[in-house]
Amino acid sequence: MIDLSYKANLFPSSSSTLQEYVIFVLIKTNKMRIFFSLFILLALVGCDSSSPKLEASIDDVKNGTNVYLTQLGPENIPIPLDTTQVQNNSFEFDLKKSNQDINLIQIEGVNGNMIFINDANQIKIEADKSNLRNSKIEAGEHNQLLKDYLDMITSYAEERDFIKNEHQQALQTKDEIAVLDYRLDIEAIEEESKEATLEFIKTNTHSIVGMMALSDVMNSKSIPLNQMKSIYEEYDGEVKDTPLGRAMGQNIAKIGATDLGAEAPKFSGPTPDGDNLSLDDAKGKVTLIDFWASWCRPCRVENPNIVSIYNDYKDKGFTVVGVSLDKPNRKDAWLKAIEDDNLDWNHISNLKHWQEPIAQKYGVRAIPAAFLIDENGIIIGKDLRGNDLREKVREVLGN
């Protein structure tokens, strides 16, 4: 039997180096003890280097208040990781070493959340109870990049909102020159914001924060798909292998299947009457596949334009298939919107909100979204609105 009673005196002092520990062991033990002690020592050193820790402080929060740690998973759905409590205006979490995981912290009774990247062995946070998003985070490079990105987009948003308010006032006073000037200013700031974001994305292909920015650009549909693909391909493999990176890759692949000139993915789904309708059965000479929902205000605003075009061209072969992203147990809202907006064409919905399988097949991440296809099922237009949609339908079907 090995005597382990010497273990309490194994380490001579807390400031000793690894070499000093080894020398101490050599002096104090026989060969078997040397081997065992070195094993324990190296295990301790290894554990210390692979166990990240988060320490946070927050004022004016009662002891025992729950703090929740989650990880942002696929489709931006939070995955619960751990729960702790506030004690003496502080709390802490033991973290798992990760590949740039995006984490969120929520505090019971405190509005909002704070986001951080698990990118350092020691993460320190000064939490701001009044606004958790203003919390100060001391960690690695990726958290600094996250702060830089959020500061940048916030600054552009504030400038854009200010100009839009001035533009609105000019409209009310009917100052036509000022209206035009502010409109040009808005276009300029939006272009500047887009270029700055693209520069950030291209500069930070090693960071999950760059991928977050690329995801924002994808949702805004502000750059062509082929450009989106080429930028994504430049990202490091470890970033692509994160939940966000994998989701982005899958979404880009899906959107690639709906490029102009591609054959529209086939689908079928339940109609309001409970029947099953396929795209092949609903297709006309020109068909608009319209992704919308009763709760989507921009969709409802666009509906009268589609109704007008439909009424003018339905006898020439123009048809519409509405695919609704209405929520579960909200069939009544879907049917009411169809009736209220006079949408007298084919409708399909699985009532699964953003989990609508047809929307996922088409890579739809924001609505309204629309795909115009010809009689052979080839995509000839995407996200056409108002007069642009009318002109495209007229181009194919004639006056």
C-alpha positions in Angstrom: 0.0 0.0 0.0 1.3 3.5 -0.9 1.4 5.9 2.0 -0.3 9.2 1.0 0.1 10.9 4.3 3.0 13.1 2.9 0.7 14.8 0.4 -0.3 17.6 2.7 3.4 18.7 2.7 4.1 18.1 -0.9 4.3 21.8 -2.0 6.9 23.9 -0.2 5.2 27.3 -1.0 2.6 28.8 -3.2 5.3 30.8 -5.1 7.4 27.7 -6.0 8.0 27.0 -9.7 7.4 23.7 -11.4 11.1 22.9 -11.2 11.1 23.6 -7.4 8.2 21.2 -7.0 10.0 18.5 -8.8 13.2 18.9 -6.8 11.1 18.9 -3.6 9.5 15.6 -4.6 12.8 14.1 -5.5 14.1 14.9 -2.0 11.1 13.8 -0.1 10.0 10.6 -1.7 11.1 7.2 -3.1 10.8 6.3 -6.8 7.1 5.2 -6.6 6.2 8.3 -4.7 8.1 10.4 -7.2 6.0 9.0 -10.0 2.7 9.4 -8.2 3.4 12.9 -7.0 4.5 14.1 -10.5 1.3 12.6 -11.9 -0.8 14.5 -9.4 1.2 17.7 -9.9 0.9 17.6 -13.7 -2.8 16.8 -13.4 -3.3 19.8 -11.2 -1.4 22.1 -13.6 -3.4 20.7 -16.5 -6.8 21.2 -14.8 -5.9 24.7 -13.9 -5.1 25.7 -17.5 -8.3 24.1 -18.9 -10.9 25.5 -16.5 -12.0 29.0 -17.4 -13.8 31.0 -14.7 -16.1 34.0 -14.8 -16.2 36.4 -11.9 -18.8 39.2 -11.9 -19.8 42.0 -9.6 -23.2 43.8 -9.4 -24.5 46.4 -7.0 -27.9 46.6 -5.4 -29.0 43.0 -6.0 -30.1 40.9 -3.1 -28.2 37.8 -1.9 -29.7 34.6 -3.3 -30.9 36.2 -6.6 -30.6 33.7 -9.4 -28.2 34.2 -12.3 -28.7 32.2 -15.4 -26.0 31.2 -17.9 -27.0 30.1 -21.4 -25.2 29.4 -24.7 -26.5 30.7 -27.9 -27.2 27.6 -30.0 -28.4 27.0 -33.6 -31.2 29.3 -34.8 -30.2 31.6 -32.0 -32.0 29.5 -29.4 -30.5 29.8 -25.9 -29.3 26.5 -24.4 -29.3 26.5 -20.5 -25.8 25.8 -19.1 -25.8 26.7 -15.4 -27.4 28.7 -12.6 -25.8 30.4 -9.6 -26.8 33.0 -7.0 -25.7 36.5 -6.2 -23.7 36.7 -2.9 -22.3 39.9 -1.5 -22.8 41.8 -4.7 -21.0 39.2 -6.8 -21.4 35.9 -8.6 -19.3 33.4 -10.5 -19.4 30.5 -13.0 -17.0 27.8 -13.8 -16.9 27.7 -17.6 -16.0 24.9 -20.0 -13.2 25.5 -22.4 -14.9 26.3 -25.7 -14.4 27.3 -29.3 -15.5 31.0 -29.0 -19.0 30.1 -27.7 -21.5 32.9 -27.5 -22.9 33.1 -24.0 -25.7 35.1 -22.4 -26.2 36.0 -18.7 -29.6 36.9 -17.3 -30.3 38.0 -13.7 -33.6 37.4 -12.0 -35.5 40.6 -11.7 -33.1 42.6 -13.9 -34.2 43.6 -17.4 -32.2 42.5 -20.4 -29.2 40.3 -20.7 -25.4 40.6 -21.3 -23.6 38.8 -24.0 -20.0 37.6 -23.9 -17.6 35.3 -25.7 -16.1 32.4 -23.8 -12.5 33.2 -24.9 -10.3 33.5 -21.9 -9.3 31.6 -18.7 -10.4 34.5 -16.6 -13.4 36.6 -17.5 -14.3 39.5 -15.2 -17.5 41.5 -15.5 -18.7 44.7 -13.9 -22.4 44.2 -14.4 -24.6 47.3 -14.8 -28.0 46.7 -13.2 -29.6 49.6 -15.0 -28.6 48.2 -18.4 -26.9 44.8 -18.6 -25.8 45.5 -22.1 -23.6 48.3 -20.7 -21.7 45.9 -18.5 -17.9 46.1 -18.6 -16.2 42.8 -19.7 -12.6 42.1 -19.2 -11.6 39.0 -21.2 -10.0 38.1 -24.5 -9.7 39.5 -28.0 -13.1 38.4 -29.2 -15.0 40.2 -26.4 -13.2 43.4 -27.3 -14.2 42.9 -31.0 -17.8 42.3 -29.8 -17.7 45.7 -28.0 -16.2 47.4 -31.0 -18.8 45.9 -33.3 -21.7 46.8 -31.0 -20.4 50.3 -30.6 -20.1 50.8 -34.3 -23.6 49.6 -35.2 -25.1 51.6 -32.3 -23.3 54.8 -33.5 -24.6 54.4 -37.0 -28.1 53.6 -35.8 -28.2 56.7 -33.6 -27.0 58.9 -36.5 -29.5 57.3 -38.8 -32.4 57.8 -36.4 -31.4 61.5 -35.9 -31.4 62.1 -39.6 -34.7 60.3 -40.0 -36.3 62.5 -37.3 -35.0 65.6 -39.1 -36.4 64.2 -42.4 -39.8 63.7 -40.7 -39.9 67.3 -39.5 -39.0 68.5 -42.9 -41.9 66.5 -44.4 -44.3 68.1 -41.8 -43.1 71.6 -42.7 -43.1 70.8 -46.4 -39.5 71.9 -46.8 -38.8 70.1 -50.1 -35.2 71.0 -50.3 -34.5 69.8 -46.8 -36.5 66.6 -47.5 -34.3 65.8 -50.4 -31.1 66.6 -48.5 -32.1 64.4 -45.6 -33.1 61.6 -47.9 -29.6 61.8 -49.5 -28.0 61.9 -46.0 -30.0 58.7 -45.0 -28.8 56.9 -48.1 -25.2 58.0 -47.5 -25.2 56.9 -43.8 -26.7 53.5 -44.8 -24.0 53.0 -47.4 -21.3 54.1 -45.0 -22.7 51.7 -42.4 -22.8 48.8 -44.9 -19.2 49.4 -46.0 -17.9 49.7 -42.4 -19.7 46.4 -41.5 -18.2 44.6 -44.5 -14.8 45.9 -43.7 -15.2 44.6 -40.1 -16.4 41.2 -41.4 -13.5 40.8 -43.9 -10.9 41.9 -41.3 -12.1 39.4 -38.6 -12.4 36.1 -40.3 -10.7 34.5 -37.3 -13.4 35.6 -34.9 -17.0 34.5 -34.1 -17.8 38.2 -33.9 -17.1 38.6 -37.6 -19.5 35.7 -38.2 -22.1 37.5 -36.1 -21.7 40.6 -38.3 -22.0 38.4 -41.4 -25.2 36.9 -40.0 -26.6 40.4 -39.6 -25.7 41.3 -43.2 -27.4 38.1 -44.3 -30.6 39.0 -42.5 -30.6 42.5 -43.9 -30.1 41.1 -47.5 -27.7 44.1 -48.2 -25.2 42.2 -50.3 -25.5 39.7 -53.2 -25.5 36.0 -52.3 -22.3 35.3 -54.3 -20.4 37.9 -52.3 -21.9 36.4 -49.1 -20.6 33.0 -50.1 -17.1 34.1 -50.9 -16.8 36.0 -47.6 -18.0 33.0 -45.6 -15.5 30.7 -47.3 -12.6 33.0 -46.1 -13.5 32.3 -42.4 -11.2 30.0 -40.3 -12.4 26.5 -39.9 -12.8 26.8 -36.1 -15.2 29.7 -36.6 -17.2 27.7 -39.2 -17.4 24.9 -36.7 -19.2 26.9 -34.1 -23.0 26.6 -33.8 -23.4 30.0 -35.5 -20.8 29.1 -38.2 -22.5 25.8 -39.0 -26.0 27.4 -39.1 -24.6 30.1 -41.4 -23.1 27.5 -43.7 -26.4 25.6 -43.9 -28.4 28.8 -44.5 -26.0 29.9 -47.3 -26.3 26.4 -48.9 -30.1 26.7 -48.7 -30.1 30.2 -50.2 -27.8 28.9 -52.9 -30.6 26.6 -54.0 -32.8 29.6 -54.7 -30.4 31.7 -56.8 -31.9 33.4 -59.9 -31.9 30.7 -62.6 -32.1 27.8 -60.2 -35.1 25.5 -60.1 -37.3 26.4 -57.2 -37.3 23.7 -54.5 -40.5 21.7 -54.6 -42.8 21.6 -51.6 -46.3 20.8 -50.4 -48.2 21.7 -47.3 -51.6 22.0 -45.6 -54.1 24.5 -47.0 -56.7 26.4 -44.8 -59.2 23.6 -45.6 -56.8 20.9 -44.4 -56.0 19.6 -47.8 -52.4 19.1 -49.1 -51.3 21.3 -51.9 -48.0 21.0 -53.9 -46.2 23.7 -55.7 -46.5 21.7 -59.0 -50.3 21.6 -58.6 -50.5 25.4 -57.9 -48.1 26.6 -60.5 -49.2 29.0 -63.4 -47.3 30.5 -66.2 -45.8 32.9 -63.7 -46.1 32.1 -59.9 -45.2 34.2 -56.9 -44.2 32.2 -53.8 -45.0 34.8 -51.1 -43.7 34.2 -47.6 -45.7 36.3 -45.1 -47.6 36.1 -41.8 -50.7 37.8 -40.3 -48.4 39.4 -37.6 -46.0 40.8 -40.2 -46.9 44.5 -40.7 -44.6 45.0 -43.8 -46.2 42.0 -45.4 -49.7 43.3 -44.8 -48.7 46.7 -46.2 -47.4 45.0 -49.4 -50.5 42.8 -49.8 -52.7 45.4 -51.7 -49.9 45.6 -54.3 -49.9 41.9 -54.8 -53.7 41.8 -55.0 -53.7 44.6 -57.6 -51.2 42.7 -59.8 -53.0 39.4 -59.3 -56.3 40.8 -60.4 -54.7 42.4 -63.5 -52.8 39.3 -64.6 -54.5 36.2 -63.2 -56.4 35.6 -66.5 -53.0 35.6 -68.3 -51.5 32.9 -66.1 -50.2 34.8 -63.0 -50.9 33.0 -59.7 -49.7 33.3 -56.1 -49.0 30.7 -53.5 -48.9 32.3 -50.0 -46.8 30.5 -47.4 -47.6 31.8 -44.0 -45.2 31.8 -41.0 -48.0 32.2 -38.6 -47.6 30.8 -35.1 -48.9 27.5 -33.7 -52.5 27.7 -32.5 -53.0 30.9 -34.5 -54.9 29.5 -37.5 -57.7 31.9 -36.8 -55.4 34.9 -37.2 -54.0 33.5 -40.5 -57.5 32.9 -41.9 -58.7 36.4 -40.8 -55.8 38.1 -42.5 -56.5 36.2 -45.7 -60.1 37.4 -45.6 -59.3 41.0 -44.5 -56.7 41.5 -47.2 -58.7 39.8 -50.0 -56.0 37.3 -50.8 -57.9 35.2 -53.2 -55.2 32.7 -54.1 -53.7 29.5 -52.8 -52.4 29.4 -49.3 -50.2 26.9 -47.3 -49.0 26.9 -43.7 -47.7 24.4 -41.2 -48.3 27.1 -38.5 -44.7 26.6 -37.2 -43.6 30.3 -37.1 -39.8 30.4 -38.0 -39.7 26.6 -38.0 -41.9 26.6 -41.1 -40.3 23.8 -43.1 -41.0 25.4 -46.5 -39.4 28.7 -45.3 -36.3 26.7 -44.1 -36.1 25.0 -47.5 -36.0 28.4 -49.2 -33.5 29.8 -46.6 -36.0 32.5 -45.5 -34.8 34.3 -42.4 -36.9 37.5 -42.7 -40.3 38.3 -44.2 -41.7 39.5 -46.4 -39.8 37.3 -48.8 -40.9 36.3 -52.3 -39.7 34.2 -55.2 -41.1 34.6 -58.7 -40.9 31.5 -60.9 -41.8 30.7 -64.5 -43.9 27.8 -65.8 -40.9 25.5 -65.7 -40.3 26.3 -62.0 -37.2 28.4 -62.7 -36.6 31.4 -60.4 -36.8 34.6 -62.4 -37.2 37.1 -59.6 -36.6 37.5 -55.9 -38.1 39.9 -53.3 -39.7 42.1 -56.0 -42.1 44.6 -54.5 -44.7 47.0 -55.9 -44.0 48.3 -59.3 -40.9 46.2 -59.7 -43.1 43.1 -59.3 -45.7 44.4 -61.7 -43.0 45.2 -64.4 -41.5 41.7 -64.1 -44.9 40.0 -64.5 -45.8 42.3 -67.4 -42.4 41.5 -69.0 -43.1 37.8 -69.0 -46.9 37.8 -69.7 -47.2 40.9 -71.7 -49.7 43.8 -71.3 
